[in-house]
Amino acid sequence: MIHSSCFTISGPPGSGTSTASWLLASHLGYRHIDVGTLFREMAVKAGVTLEDFDRMAEENHQIDRDLDAKMVEIARSDAHALVLEGRLTGILLRREKIECFAVRLDAPEEIRAVRIAQRDKVSFQEAFQHLREREVSEQKRYHDIYGIDVNDLSIYDLIINSEKYSPEEIIAKIIIRSGVKGKDERDPDR
């Protein structure tokens, strides 16, 4: 058991990272940081849509570098009682030698597209197409910027197929494997 107080939840779009990270942080009483939210805030600050900002990031790698540097800075300054959600959080924290329990969620592409279609209220075809385009774009960007192969899963402490388990079951698996205690299980005298 690892007994971590910093968790990263990573995975492709529609894999359930948002739900899992929020539930884990809530269960443990930890701070939750969603890198996607930081990216959206950067888009708003730039005065463009999320899709336009994503396209801008394809051309201007400084956008990703700034976002990732901010995430690493947050983890470095507050690496206790923290759940970080983002595509590269586990990989980058490992590279920076910041101790964390790294989780990867995944699900079949069709399942993820259905989830995205429901969440974004778009057709399955639209969600599926956007999902593929986004994954190709991100794989290329992360390789070009950092030399990262997002399909290399060797850095993760736990990999879960989110199609097979409910969010609550996923959280239970993470807690059991990590050895961390929930906020209701900790010694009140500590």
Secondary structure, 3 states (H helix, E strand, C coil): CCCCCEEEEECCCCCCHHHHHHHHHHHHCCEEEEHHHHHHHHHHHHCCCHHHHHHHHHHCCHHHHHHHHHHHHHHHHCCCCEEEECCCHHHHHHHCCCCCEEEEEECCHHHHHHHHHHHHCCCHHHHHHHHHHHHHHHHHHHHHHHCCCCCCCCCCCEEEECCCCCHHHHHHHHHHHHCCCCCCCCCCCC
